[in-house]
Amino acid sequence: MGTHEHGVVDATRRTRLALERTYLAWWRTGLTCFAVSFAAGRLVPDLSRGANWPYEVIGIAFAVVGVASTAYGYVRNREVGRALSAGEDVPSSDQAALVFAAFGVILGIFTAVLLVATR
């Protein structure tokens, strides 16, 4: 095996390891959303004096983002893994990035409003 071939094998191995780390990051994001979901939907209402429904809504929304993150991480991992095996490139999805960014912005705004409104 020549130097060039060894470098290609090394680069592929590093890329596969990076793919695995990225997949695990999607999982960590999903698990974090589940923890925030539980805290917002179950723990915070028990500590507050107001209506529970706004906290339950935001808890459900965080759970949805957690499910979406975990599912998208799997799909993306599979797509990129197949493309890597075929020697192809898979560009990132602008649509997925937009959806996750939109959910993040909406949840952030809703959380801020909820914090200010329930003083």
N, C-alpha and C positions, 0 to 999 in steps of 0.2 A: 504494500500500500504506500503510494507516494505521499509527499507532504501535502499536496493539494487535496488528495482524497481524504487524508486524515483531517484536514481543516474542515472539509464539508461534513464529515461524520461528526466532528466536534460541534460545528455550528448547529447541525440538526438536533443533536443531543441537548444543547443549551436552549434551543428554541422549544423543544418538547418540555423541558423543565420549566421554562417561563410560562408555557401554556398551562401546565399543571398549577403553578403558583397563581395564575390569573383565575383559573377555575375555582381554586380555593378562596380567592378574594371575593368572587361572586357569592360563594357559600357564606363567608364571614359577613358580608353585607346583608344577606338574607337572614341569617341568625340574629344579627344586630337589630334588624327591623322587627323580627318576632319578639325580641326582648322589649323593645320600645313599645310595640303594640300591646303587649301584656301590661306593661307599666302604665301606659296612657289609658288603656281601656278598663283595667281592673284595679290597679293600686291607687292611682291618682283620684278616681271618683270616691274611694273610701276615705280619702283625706280631705276632700273638698266639701264645701257647704252648699254648692249650687247644684244645678241639674247635672245628671250623669251623662246624658245623651251626647253632648259635644265631645267628651272624652272617649266615649265608646265609638263614635264615628271616626275620630282620628286614630284610635287604636285599630279599627278595622282597616282603615286606609294604609297604615304602616304594615299590617299583615299582608295586604294585597301587594304592596311593593316588595315585601320579603319573598312572597311566592314568585312574583315576576322575576326578581333578581336570581333566585335559585334556578328557576326554569330556564331563563335566558342564558345563564352561565353554562348550563348543561348543553343547550343547543349550540351556543357559540363554541364551546370546547369541542364538540363533535365536528362542527363545520371546519374549524381551523385544523383539527387533527387529521381529518380526511384530506384537506387541501395540502397540508404539509407532507403527507405520505405520497401524494400525487405530484409534489413539486410545484404546486400552484400557490397563488396568493389569495387571501380572502380579505378584502377591505372591511374596515369596521362599518357598522350600519349607522348612518346618520339618523335614520328614523328611530332606532332603538335609543340612541343617545338623546334625541329630542324628547322621547317619551319619558325616559328616566329623569332628565333634567326638568321637564314640566312637572312631573309628580313631586320631585324634590322642592321645587319653587312653591308649588301649591301647598304642600304639607308644611313647609317653613312658614309661609304667610299665615296659614290657618293656625298653626301652633302659636305664633306671635300674637295673633288676634285673640286667641283663647287665653293666653297668659295675661294680656292687658285687660280683657273683659272680665276676668274672674278674680280680680284683686280682692 
